[in-house]
Amino acid sequence: MRVFSKLMLVLACAAHAYGTDATSPNVVLIVVDDLGYCDSELYGCDTVPTPNIKRLADEGVRFTDGYVSSPVCSPSRAGILTGRYQQRFGHEFLPGSEPGNDSGLPVGEVTLADAMKDAGYVTGMVGKWHLGSQEKFNPVNRGFDEFFGMVTWGADYLDPTREDAHVVRRAGENVNESEPSSKPAWKGRGHDTLMRGTTPIEEDDYLTDAFTREAVAFIDRHRERPFFLYLPYTAVHGPLQVTQKYYDRFPHVENESGRIYAAMTSALDDGIGVVLSALEESGIEENTLVVFLSDNGGGVSDIVNNGPLRLGKQTMFEGGVRVPFAMKWPARIPKGLTYEHPISALDIFPTAIAAAGGTLPSNVTIDGVDLIPYLDGSTSERPHAKLFWRAGPIWAAREGDWKLIYAADRYWLYDLSNDIGEITNLADKRQDVVKRITASYNQWNAGNIEPLWPTFGAKTMPAFSVDGVPVNWTF
């Protein structure tokens, strides 16, 4: 009895030292890159088998109307990690990643890692950062105790000259697979190399597998105390590259790009399954909050399935900002929920902090909300009456079931309750709705600042036109 009492005293002291207690949940945030809305089994689509992504939702909640705050990756990630519309602090466009470029998530912004660390958590990141390449922006200087990954947009997934590599192109260049002579020796990842902390390292494993390996190692190291793991995979963002192991799963796909894309998706799902199994085998699955989402919609191409949504990445249409989104926390969230009201990636920050018993930053506006009361039956209200987006002169807003987009000096208005594909533009017929939502947008926009750096570019090709109207989708 005396031994037991001493043990409990030790545990209590340890919990006090960490700032947490035995009920504090672990938090795992899995962000995937450019996954189309219908590129997994999350919504019953007949697509690449993704049993682990589906399992995650089956054991928790799948969000049908889950949104990110930007249709491109870096601004979206800035919103996710701050719980704030990134236009509030100028991170509106993609930052440059070339050596010497000084753009990135402003150092004065409190990240989710900062707040979780303050709550007594050990914090780790594995994967793609893309929030500034200077050392001051490095994850280990933004609240993460550990970091393995890349600070830039992405890189080759493997040495493309390996015998087991199937490659459509390399990072930064085109490769003709049909001509072996067009495959010069690989020069490595260069500026886009992987890092451990602030130290560049070599990595021989297929990148998706390497990230999974490091995530599981982090879980194994820290399973005895509450941890926050941020796991932003680069998959399924290009370049299209995969190993023979995954490529062999899809012999029926004749299109080479489509086959590699499917194989990359399958590799991603395998990795998520390994991470979920690591939580289960460690005995911590019940009290671990796992969040899964894509950073933006899939690209506008014939190998990506954003159906039934219109267009995709870089655009303000649903295919660009409504994303695959799921969450589970067995101790708090009932299994098998489907939540159909709009929620935002900005909600992840306050949800995680509330779960951890932490404190939100008090000197800034947090635009997200704690989602748990909306999922466990504590409240029947909706998390968000309005959501907003802005990319330079282009903007969009959702208010109830109405969605308004302003681009190319004109309006597009849709009733999403019966037009999820945004086919019928009602802007001319419902000028009252256009005026009301425009006023709401202007009120929201008054709290924003100008972008801290110029737009990276714009998508202007015919595939990005809307109803025959050319649109310069800035990002």
C-alpha positions in Angstrom: 0.0 0.0 0.0 2.9 2.4 0.9 4.6 1.6 -2.4 1.4 2.3 -4.3 1.0 5.7 -2.5 4.5 6.6 -3.3 4.0 5.7 -7.0 0.8 7.9 -7.1 2.7 10.7 -5.5 5.5 10.4 -8.1 2.9 10.4 -11.0 1.1 13.4 -9.5 4.4 15.4 -9.2 5.3 14.4 -12.8 2.0 15.6 -14.0 2.3 18.8 -12.2 5.8 19.4 -13.6 4.5 18.8 -17.1 1.5 21.0 -16.6 -0.9 18.2 -17.5 -2.6 15.3 -15.8 -3.5 11.8 -16.6 -6.6 12.8 -18.5 -4.8 15.1 -20.9 -5.2 13.6 -24.4 -2.5 13.2 -26.9 -3.1 15.2 -30.1 -2.1 14.0 -33.6 -2.7 16.3 -36.5 -2.4 14.7 -39.9 -2.4 17.1 -42.9 -2.2 15.6 -46.4 -1.3 17.5 -49.5 -3.7 18.2 -52.4 -6.0 15.2 -51.8 -9.1 15.4 -53.9 -12.5 15.3 -52.1 -13.4 12.0 -53.7 -9.8 10.6 -53.9 -10.4 8.4 -50.8 -13.2 6.2 -49.4 -14.0 8.9 -46.8 -17.3 9.8 -48.6 -18.2 6.5 -50.2 -16.4 7.2 -53.4 -15.5 4.4 -55.8 -11.8 5.2 -55.9 -8.5 4.0 -54.5 -9.0 1.7 -51.5 -8.1 3.8 -48.4 -9.3 1.6 -45.5 -7.3 3.5 -42.9 -8.6 7.0 -43.8 -12.1 5.5 -43.8 -11.4 3.8 -40.4 -10.4 7.1 -38.9 -13.7 8.6 -39.8 -15.7 5.4 -38.9 -14.2 5.5 -35.4 -15.1 9.2 -35.0 -16.7 11.8 -37.2 -16.5 12.7 -40.9 -17.2 16.3 -41.8 -19.0 16.7 -45.1 -18.5 20.5 -45.1 -15.0 20.9 -43.8 -13.2 23.9 -45.1 -9.6 25.2 -45.2 -8.9 29.0 -45.1 -7.0 29.0 -48.4 -7.1 27.0 -51.7 -3.3 26.7 -51.6 -1.0 25.1 -49.1 1.2 27.6 -47.3 -1.6 30.1 -46.4 -3.8 27.2 -45.5 -1.2 25.8 -43.1 -0.7 29.3 -41.6 -4.4 29.3 -40.7 -4.3 25.8 -39.3 -1.4 26.4 -37.0 -2.6 29.8 -35.7 -6.4 29.3 -35.6 -6.6 32.7 -37.3 -7.5 33.8 -40.8 -4.0 34.3 -42.3 -5.1 37.6 -43.9 -5.1 39.0 -40.4 -1.3 38.8 -40.3 -0.4 39.1 -44.0 0.3 35.4 -44.9 -2.0 35.6 -47.9 0.2 34.1 -50.7 2.8 31.4 -51.1 6.1 32.4 -49.6 9.3 32.1 -51.6 11.5 29.2 -50.7 14.7 30.1 -52.5 17.8 30.7 -50.4 17.7 34.2 -48.8 14.0 34.7 -49.1 12.6 36.3 -46.0 8.9 35.5 -46.3 7.2 33.2 -43.9 4.8 32.8 -41.0 5.4 36.0 -39.0 7.5 35.3 -35.9 5.0 37.2 -33.7 2.2 34.7 -34.4 1.6 32.1 -31.7 1.5 28.6 -33.2 -0.4 25.6 -32.0 2.9 24.1 -31.0 3.7 27.1 -28.9 0.3 26.9 -27.1 0.5 23.1 -26.6 4.1 23.4 -25.3 2.8 26.0 -22.8 0.1 23.5 -21.8 2.9 21.1 -20.8 3.0 18.9 -23.9 6.0 17.6 -25.8 5.7 18.8 -29.4 7.0 17.3 -32.6 6.6 17.8 -36.3 7.3 15.3 -39.1 6.8 16.4 -42.7 6.3 19.5 -44.8 6.6 22.9 -43.2 6.4 25.5 -46.1 6.0 28.4 -43.7 9.3 30.0 -44.3 12.8 28.6 -45.1 14.9 31.0 -43.0 16.2 29.5 -39.7 14.0 31.9 -37.7 10.9 30.2 -39.2 12.2 26.7 -38.6 9.7 24.5 -36.6 12.1 24.2 -33.7 12.0 27.9 -33.4 8.2 28.0 -33.6 7.2 25.8 -30.7 8.3 22.3 -31.8 10.7 20.3 -29.6 11.5 18.0 -32.5 11.4 18.4 -36.3 12.1 16.0 -39.1 11.1 17.0 -42.6 11.5 19.9 -45.1 11.0 23.6 -44.7 10.2 24.1 -48.4 7.2 23.2 -50.6 8.3 19.6 -51.4 11.0 17.5 -53.0 11.6 14.3 -54.9 10.1 11.4 -52.9 13.1 9.2 -53.7 16.1 8.9 -56.0 14.3 8.8 -59.3 17.0 6.7 -60.9 16.4 3.8 -58.4 15.5 0.5 -60.1 12.2 0.4 -58.2 11.2 4.0 -58.9 8.2 4.9 -61.2 8.4 8.5 -62.0 6.5 10.9 -64.3 8.7 13.8 -63.5 11.3 15.0 -61.1 11.0 18.0 -58.7 11.6 21.0 -60.9 12.0 19.3 -64.2 10.3 17.0 -66.7 11.4 13.5 -67.4 10.4 11.3 -70.4 10.0 7.9 -68.9 10.1 6.2 -72.3 13.7 7.3 -72.9 16.1 5.9 -70.4 18.8 8.2 -71.7 16.6 11.2 -70.5 17.3 10.1 -66.9 20.5 11.8 -65.9 22.1 11.1 -62.6 20.2 12.4 -59.6 21.8 15.3 -57.9 19.9 14.9 -54.7 17.2 17.2 -53.2 19.5 20.2 -53.0 17.8 23.2 -51.3 14.7 21.1 -50.7 16.7 18.6 -48.6 15.3 17.0 -45.4 16.3 18.3 -42.0 16.4 17.0 -38.5 16.0 20.2 -36.5 18.2 22.7 -38.3 20.6 20.1 -39.7 20.4 18.9 -43.3 20.3 15.1 -43.6 20.2 12.4 -46.3 17.2 10.2 -46.6 17.1 7.0 -48.7 13.6 5.8 -47.8 10.5 6.7 -49.9 9.5 10.0 -48.4 6.0 8.9 -47.4 7.4 5.9 -45.6 10.1 8.0 -44.0 7.6 10.3 -42.5 5.5 7.4 -41.2 8.7 5.9 -39.7 9.6 9.1 -37.9 6.1 9.7 -36.7 5.9 6.3 -35.1 9.3 6.8 -33.5 8.0 10.0 -31.9 5.0 8.2 -30.5 7.1 5.5 -29.1 9.5 7.9 -27.5 6.8 10.0 -25.8 3.9 7.7 -25.1 4.4 8.1 -21.4 3.4 11.8 -21.3 0.9 13.9 -23.4 2.3 14.9 -26.8 1.3 16.9 -29.8 2.4 15.4 -33.1 2.0 17.5 -36.3 2.3 15.1 -39.3 2.0 17.0 -42.6 2.7 14.5 -45.4 3.8 15.7 -48.8 1.6 13.1 -50.5 -0.2 13.3 -52.8 1.4 16.5 -54.1 3.6 16.1 -57.1 6.1 15.2 -58.4 4.4 11.9 -59.2 6.8 9.3 -57.9 6.3 6.0 -56.2 8.1 2.7 -55.5 7.4 -0.7 -57.2 5.7 -1.9 -54.0 2.8 0.5 -54.3 2.9 0.7 -58.1 2.2 -3.0 -58.4 -1.2 -2.6 -56.6 -2.8 -0.9 -59.6 -2.0 -2.9 -62.8 -5.5 -2.2 -64.0 -4.9 1.6 -64.3 -3.6 2.2 -67.8 -2.8 5.9 -67.5 0.7 6.1 -66.1 0.1 9.3 -64.2 -3.1 8.0 -62.8 -1.5 4.7 -61.8 1.3 6.5 -59.9 -1.2 8.9 -58.3 -3.3 6.0 -57.1 -0.2 4.2 -55.8 0.9 7.4 -53.9 -2.6 7.6 -52.3 -2.3 4.0 -51.3 1.1 4.6 -49.7 -0.3 7.5 -47.8 -3.2 5.4 -46.5 -0.8 2.7 -45.4 1.2 5.3 -43.5 -1.8 6.6 -41.7 -2.7 3.0 -40.8 0.7 2.4 -39.3 0.4 5.6 -37.2 -3.1 4.6 -36.0 -1.8 1.1 -35.1 1.1 2.6 -33.2 -1.3 4.5 -31.0 -3.3 1.4 -30.4 -0.3 -0.8 -29.6 1.0 1.9 -27.2 -2.3 1.7 -25.3 -3.0 5.4 -25.8 -5.6 5.3 -28.7 -8.6 5.8 -26.4 -7.4 9.2 -25.2 -5.8 10.5 -28.4 -7.4 13.2 -30.5 -6.6 12.5 -34.2 -7.4 15.1 -36.8 -7.2 14.4 -40.5 -7.6 16.8 -43.4 -6.1 17.9 -46.7 -4.4 21.3 -46.9 -6.5 22.3 -49.9 -8.5 20.6 -52.6 -7.0 18.4 -55.3 -5.5 20.0 -58.4 -7.5 20.7 -61.5 -6.5 17.6 -63.6 -7.9 14.5 -65.1 -6.2 12.2 -62.5 -7.7 14.0 -59.5 -11.3 13.4 -58.4 -12.8 16.4 -56.6 -16.4 15.2 -57.5 -19.0 16.3 -56.9 -17.3 19.7 -56.3 -16.4 22.2 -58.9 -12.8 23.0 -60.0 -10.1 22.6 -57.3 -6.8 23.8 -55.9 -6.0 27.5 -56.4 -9.7 28.4 -56.9 -12.4 29.6 -54.5 -14.9 27.1 -55.8 -15.8 24.2 -53.5 -13.2 21.9 -55.1 -10.5 24.3 -53.8 -11.6 25.0 -50.3 -13.9 22.1 -49.2 -11.6 19.2 -48.2 -11.6 15.7 -46.9 -11.8 16.2 -43.1 -12.3 13.7 -40.2 -11.6 13.5 -36.5 -11.6 10.9 -33.8 -11.2 10.9 -30.0 -12.7 7.7 -28.6 -12.9 9.0 -25.1 -15.0 12.0 -26.2 -16.4 11.7 -29.7 -19.1 9.1 -30.5 -18.2 6.7 -33.3 -19.8 6.9 -36.7 -20.9 10.5 -36.7 -21.4 12.4 -39.9 -21.4 16.2 -39.3 -23.0 18.3 -42.1 -22.7 21.8 -40.8 -19.7 23.9 -42.0 -16.6 23.7 -39.9 -13.1 25.2 -40.5 -9.5 24.1 -40.3 -9.2 27.2 -38.0 -11.2 25.2 -35.5 -8.3 22.7 -34.9 -6.3 25.2 -32.8 -9.0 26.0 -30.2 -10.2 22.3 -30.2 -6.8 21.0 -29.4 -6.1 23.7 -26.8 -9.4 23.1 -25.0 -8.8 19.3 -25.0 -5.3 19.9 -23.5 -6.6 22.3 -20.9 -4.4 25.0 -22.3 -4.9 28.7 -22.8 -5.7 30.5 -26.0 -3.6 33.6 -26.9 -5.4 36.6 -25.3 -4.0 39.4 -27.4 -5.3 38.3 -30.8 -8.5 37.2 -32.5 -8.9 33.4 -32.7 -11.3 32.7 -35.5 -11.8 29.0 -34.9 -14.0 27.4 -32.2 -13.7 24.3 -30.0 -15.6 21.7 -32.0 -16.1 19.1 -29.2 -19.3 20.6 -27.8 -20.9 20.5 -31.3 -19.9 16.8 -31.6 -20.7 15.4 -28.2 -24.2 16.9 -28.0 -23.4 19.7 -25.6 -24.9 22.2 -28.0 -27.1 22.2 -31.0 -25.9 25.5 -32.5 -23.8 25.7 -35.6 -20.0 26.4 -35.2 -20.0 29.0 -38.0 -22.7 31.2 -39.5 -20.2 32.6 -41.9 -16.8 31.7 -43.5 -14.6 33.9 -45.6 -11.7 33.6 -48.1 -9.4 36.2 -49.8 -6.6 36.0 -52.3 -5.7 39.4 -53.5 -8.7 40.9 -55.5 -10.5 37.5 -55.4 -12.7 36.6 -52.5 -15.5 34.3 -51.4 -17.9 33.8 -48.5 -20.2 31.2 -47.3 -23.3 32.3 -45.3 -25.6 29.5 -44.3 -26.2 27.6 -47.6 -25.3 30.5 -49.8 -21.8 30.7 -51.4 -20.7 33.9 -53.1 -17.5 34.3 -55.1 -16.1 37.5 -56.5 -13.5 37.1 -59.3 -12.8 38.7 -62.7 -14.9 41.7 -61.7 -18.1 39.7 -61.4 -20.1 37.6 -58.9 -21.0 34.0 -58.8 -23.7 33.0 -56.3 -24.8 29.4 -55.4 -27.3 27.7 -53.2 -25.2 24.8 -51.9 -28.2 23.1 -50.4 -29.2 21.9 -53.8 -26.2 22.8 -56.0 -23.1 21.4 -54.4 -21.4 21.4 -57.8 -21.9 25.2 -58.1 -23.4 25.0 -61.6 -26.3 27.5 -61.5 -25.1 31.1 -60.9 -27.9 33.0 -59.1 -26.1 36.3 -58.7 -28.4 38.1 -61.2 -31.6 36.7 -59.7 -30.7 37.2 -56.0 -29.0 40.6 -55.8 -30.3 40.9 -52.3 -28.2 38.0 -51.2 -25.2 39.3 -53.1 -25.5 42.7 -51.3 -26.0 41.1 -47.9 -23.0 38.7 -48.2 -20.8 41.5 -49.7 -21.5 43.6 -46.7 -20.6 40.7 -44.4 -17.4 40.2 -46.3 -16.5 43.9 -46.1 -17.0 43.9 -42.4 -14.8 40.8 -42.0 -12.2 42.2 -44.4 -11.9 45.4 -42.3 -10.0 43.3 -39.7 -7.3 42.2 -42.2 -4.1 43.7 -43.4 -2.4 43.9 -46.8 -0.3 40.9 -47.9 3.3 41.0 -46.5 4.7 39.8 -49.9 3.4 39.7 -53.5 1.5 37.0 -55.1 3.6 34.0 -56.2 1.7 33.6 -59.5 -1.7 32.9 -61.0 -3.5 30.1 -62.8 -4.9 31.4 -66.0 -5.3 28.5 -68.4 -8.7 27.5 -69.9 -9.2 24.7 -67.4 -9.5 27.4 -64.7 -12.1 29.5 -66.5 -15.6 29.7 -65.1 -18.6 29.6 -67.4 -16.3 30.7 -70.3 -14.9 33.6 -68.3 -11.1 33.7 -67.9 -10.1 34.1 -64.2 -6.6 34.8 -62.9 -6.6 32.8 -59.7 -3.9 34.4 -57.7 -1.9 32.5 -55.1 
